[in-house]
């Protein structure tokens, strides 16, 4: 997490309405810094802003059919920094898609629905708790 204690979340989705709704939900429910992107390419270009969590749409070809899809973007995020937690988001409720995302290093997979924000909020909170525990464990292990 950043020194100003705000959690930085990247949201990448080609559905502008869903993207804005998700941004508003996060901003109204906690003290987050949100950066939104309509394409995977834009998300990748801004990874130097060091997000705490990336929430990434599985399909990102609504604006440009030649744009990187979510899995390609996920692979590039993991190549940049394998420790960035990435949650995949999709309207597809198929186990094969979810499993494929997990094989590419996604932290979790959420189906777009009325309850998607609640699931995302819980996943982000759990991910941040895990990151804090990892840092504490590393600190203790270095002192042994």
C-alpha positions, 0 to 999 in steps of 0.5 A: 500500500502507498504511504498516504494509506489510500489503496490504488485500484486499476479498473480496466474494462471496455464497457464504459457504463460498467466501468464508471459504475464500478468506479463510483461504487469503490469511491463511495464505499472506501478511501480508494484511489482509482484509475480507469482504463478502456483498454489493456494497452492503457492499463499496461502503460500505467503500471508504473503508477504501482497499483495495489490491485488490478480488476481486469475485464476478460474481454477488452475488444469492445472499443478496438477488435484488435486490442489485447484481450484480458488474458494477454493483459494479465500476462503482461501485468504478471511479466511486469510485476508478478506480485500485483494481484489481478482479479478477472471480471467477465460476463461469462459464467463458464468454469473453463474461463475461470480456470484459464484465468487462474492458470495465467496467474489471476487471483480470482474470477468474478462474474459480472452481476448485481453482486459483483461489487460486493465480491470484488470488495471482499477480494480486494480486502482479503488481498490487502490483508494477505499482502500485509501479512506477507510483509510482516512475515518477511520482516520477522524472517529477516530478523531471525 
